[in-house]
Amino acid sequence: GLSICKLTVEKWGGEIWVDPGYTDGARFVFTHPLDIEQPKK
């Protein structure tokens, strides 16, 4: 499960890590870059 998440997130150009400040189990955080197109005028 987690290895698939890691591969997918990295393929998208993001990062995944464990939130060290979360003490009630494990929380995984990820980033995902967005390429937002400006609306055509």
N, C-alpha and C positions, 0 to 999 in steps of 0.2 A: 503494500500500500504506500508507505512513505517513499520508497525508492521510485515508484511510478510518479508520485507527486513531484519529487525532486527533478526527475528527468523532464517532465512536462513543463514545470516552471522555468527551468534553465533553458529549455528549447524556445520558450517565449521571450527569453532575454531577462528574466526576473531572478530573484533570489528567494530562498526559503531558509528559515532558521527557527530555533526554539526560543520562545520568550522566557528569558531568565527571571523575570520579575513575577511570573505567574506561579503561585504556590499551591494551587488546588488541582493538581494533575499536570498534564503537559499541554501547552498551547503552541501550535506552530503558526508562524506568521510568514506571509509571502508578499512580494511585490510583483507587479505586472505592468510593464510600460504601456502607455496608451498612445496611439497615433491618431489624434483627433483632427479630422479634416474640417477646415473652415467652410461654412455654408457659402454656396455660390450666390453672387449678387446679380 
